[in-house]
Amino acid sequence: MTLHTLAVFGRETAHPPALIESEEALKRTHSLPVTDDEKATEEAQCAKLIDAAFNKCQTKTRHKKMLGKGSAYLWESSPYCSYAERNGVHVMFTGEVSEWPGGVNAVDAAHDAFVRNEPPLEENDAHWLLDFYNTFGKPGSTDSTTERALECMAQIKGSFAFVIYDSIHHRVLAARDRDSAQPLFWGCTDAGQLMFGSVAEDLDGCNPTAAPFPAGTLFASERHTVAYSPGEYGWVIVDDDVPGLLMSFLHTGKDNTSWRGVKAIPRVTSKGVVTGAVYKVASAQNMEGVC
């Protein structure tokens, strides 16, 4: 049985990549909530989405965390589904990792701690991931951060799907293992909220309908506040509006310095209408994929 996980992000928190938003969502994405009423409405929409999934979960293992700005997490705790938070960074993880970057073997570390009758180095895989996020999640250019993240993802051995929200640096990351062993779906509501979840039915509010998150990829969205002076009118503070990036952490096979591309494949209804796109990592024979 698949455990429920669900992450909802408001328009001020994350911006999805192109082609997974409806026309209505596109209008809202480029107009962030400003008034107290708009912010309250987005919070209420988020709570409604989370509560609908929360009511389907096992009462003894279900948890939810409201993160503010129309964002929240929901998960069912188990040895293969965990949550961790530290210094404003929230991690939701499903799966089981045997080896983390740098050759850190989580299974051996847990066994050694048990033999020595000591507490484990980390409580669960979400905490391990939080440790490694801190190695590439430092402030700096988005390019350098995502490159370090891709290198980290490529070294992980095991099955995983995760969502990270860094409230300090206004960054959202999501990834799924190369073999798609862990279920993960994503989509965007007409209200402009970006959603990730392990159960497709929990994302019923998405338009177009939620699609499988592509295996072997990392999604990254980072909001930046920019201040500039347009001249005699004084300073203006705005939020940049760059779509999130979807990148493969699979090497091309030719060397270990380049990554495979990601292809956008149009979604077409039975009536021949294009409704967004699904994404897929380019094969080794076709490396011209684009995000």
Residue pairs with C-beta under 8 A, 6 or more apart in sequence:
2 183
2 198
2 199
3 61
3 75
3 76
3 78
3 80
3 81
3 94
3 198
4 53
4 56
4 57
4 62
4 74
4 75
4 76
4 197
4 198
4 199
4 202
5 73
5 74
5 75
5 76
5 81
5 92
5 94
5 161
5 163
5 196
5 197
5 198
5 199
6 49
6 50
6 53
6 73
6 74
6 75
6 195
6 196
6 197
6 198
6 199
6 202
6 203
7 71
7 72
7 73
7 74
7 92
7 163
7 165
7 174
7 195
7 196
7 197
8 46
8 49
8 50
8 70
8 71
8 72
8 193
8 194
8 195
9 70
9 71
9 165
9 172
9 193
9 194
9 195
10 33
10 42
10 43
10 46
10 69
10 70
10 71
10 192
10 193
11 28
11 29
11 31
11 32
11 33
11 42
11 70
11 191
11 192
11 193
12 32
12 33
12 69
12 70
12 223
12 239
13 67
13 69
13 70
13 71
13 165
13 170
13 172
13 194
13 223
14 71
14 172
14 194
14 221
14 223
14 244
15 29
15 194
15 221
15 223
15 241
15 242
15 243
15 244
16 29
16 186
16 188
16 194
16 221
16 243
16 244
17 219
17 243
17 244
17 245
17 246
17 279
17 291
18 243
18 264
19 264
19 276
19 277
20 186
20 187
20 188
20 208
20 211
20 276
20 277
21 29
21 188
21 192
21 276
22 188
22 190
22 207
22 208
22 276
24 190
24 207
25 188
25 189
25 190
25 191
25 192
25 207
28 190
28 191
28 192
29 192
29 241
30 241
32 239
33 39
33 41
33 42
33 70
39 69
39 70
42 69
42 70
42 191
42 193
43 66
43 68
43 70
45 70
45 189
45 191
45 193
46 66
46 70
46 71
46 72
46 193
47 66
47 72
49 72
49 189
49 193
49 195
49 205
50 64
50 66
50 72
50 74
51 64
52 202
53 74
53 197
53 199
53 202
54 62
54 64
54 74
56 199
56 202
57 74
57 76
58 76
61 76
61 77
61 78
62 74
62 75
62 76
63 74
63 75
63 76
63 77
63 83
64 72
64 73
64 74
64 75
65 72
65 73
65 74
65 83
65 85
65 90
66 72
67 73
67 90
67 165
67 167
68 167
70 193
71 165
73 83
73 90
73 92
73 163
73 165
75 81
75 82
75 83
75 92
77 83
79 96
79 124
80 94
80 95
80 96
81 93
81 94
82 92
82 93
82 123
82 124
82 125
82 126
82 127
83 90
83 91
83 92
83 93
83 126
84 90
84 91
84 93
84 123
84 124
84 126
84 127
84 129
84 130
85 91
85 130
86 130
87 168
88 166
88 167
88 168
89 130
89 133
89 134
89 137
89 164
89 165
89 166
89 167
89 168
90 164
90 165
90 166
90 167
91 126
91 127
91 129
91 130
91 133
91 162
91 163
91 164
92 126
92 162
92 163
92 164
93 124
93 125
93 126
93 129
93 160
93 161
93 162
94 160
94 161
94 162
94 182
94 184
94 198
95 125
95 158
95 159
95 160
95 161
95 162
95 177
95 181
95 182
96 125
96 158
96 159
96 160
97 106
97 125
97 128
97 156
97 157
97 158
97 159
97 160
98 105
98 106
98 107
98 157
98 158
99 105
99 106
99 155
99 156
99 157
99 158
100 106
100 128
100 132
100 155
100 156
101 132
101 151
101 152
101 155
101 156
102 155
104 128
106 122
106 125
106 128
109 120
109 121
109 122
110 120
110 121
113 119
113 120
113 121
114 120
122 128
122 131
125 160
126 162
129 162
129 164
132 152
133 164
133 166
133 173
135 148
135 152
136 145
136 148
136 149
136 151
136 152
137 145
137 149
137 164
137 166
137 169
137 171
138 145
139 169
142 220
142 222
145 171
145 220
145 222
146 218
146 220
146 245
146 247
149 173
149 218
149 220
149 249
150 218
150 247
150 249
150 259
151 249
153 175
153 218
153 249
154 249
154 250
154 251
156 177
158 177
159 177
159 179
159 181
159 182
160 175
160 176
160 177
160 182
161 174
161 175
161 176
161 177
161 182
161 183
161 184
161 198
161 213
162 173
162 174
162 175
163 172
163 173
163 174
163 196
164 171
164 172
164 173
164 174
165 171
165 172
166 172
166 173
169 222
170 222
170 223
170 224
170 225
171 220
171 221
171 222
171 223
172 194
172 219
172 220
172 221
172 222
172 244
173 218
173 219
173 220
174 184
174 186
174 196
174 213
174 218
174 219
175 217
175 218
175 219
175 249
176 182
176 184
176 213
176 214
176 215
176 216
176 217
177 215
177 216
178 215
178 216
178 249
178 250
179 215
180 212
180 215
182 198
183 198
183 199
183 212
184 196
184 197
184 198
184 212
184 213
185 196
185 197
185 198
185 199
185 200
185 203
185 210
185 211
185 212
185 213
186 194
186 195
186 196
186 197
186 203
186 210
186 211
186 213
186 219
187 194
187 195
187 203
187 206
187 207
187 208
187 209
187 210
187 211
188 194
188 195
188 206
188 207
189 195
189 205
189 206
189 207
190 205
190 207
193 205
194 221
194 244
195 203
195 205
195 206
195 210
196 213
197 203
197 210
200 210
203 209
203 210
204 210
208 267
208 275
208 276
211 267
211 276
211 278
212 278
213 219
214 246
214 262
214 278
214 279
214 280
214 281
215 281
216 248
216 249
216 250
216 260
216 281
217 246
217 247
217 248
217 249
217 262
217 279
217 281
218 246
218 247
218 248
218 249
219 244
219 245
219 246
219 247
220 244
220 245
220 247
221 243
221 244
221 245
223 239
223 240
224 239
224 240
225 237
225 238
225 239
225 240
226 237
226 238
226 239
226 240
227 235
227 236
227 237
227 238
228 235
228 236
228 238
229 235
229 236
230 236
245 291
246 262
246 279
246 291
247 259
247 262
247 291
248 259
248 260
248 261
248 262
248 281
248 282
248 289
249 259
250 259
250 260
250 281
251 258
251 259
251 260
252 258
252 259
252 260
252 284
252 287
253 284
260 281
260 282
260 283
260 284
260 287
260 289
261 281
261 282
261 287
261 288
261 289
261 290
261 291
262 279
262 280
262 281
262 282
262 289
262 290
262 291
263 279
263 280
263 281
263 282
263 286
263 289
263 290
264 277
264 278
264 279
264 290
264 291
265 277
265 278
265 279
265 280
266 274
266 276
266 277
267 274
267 275
267 276
267 277
267 278
268 274
268 275
269 275
279 291
280 289
281 289
282 288
282 289
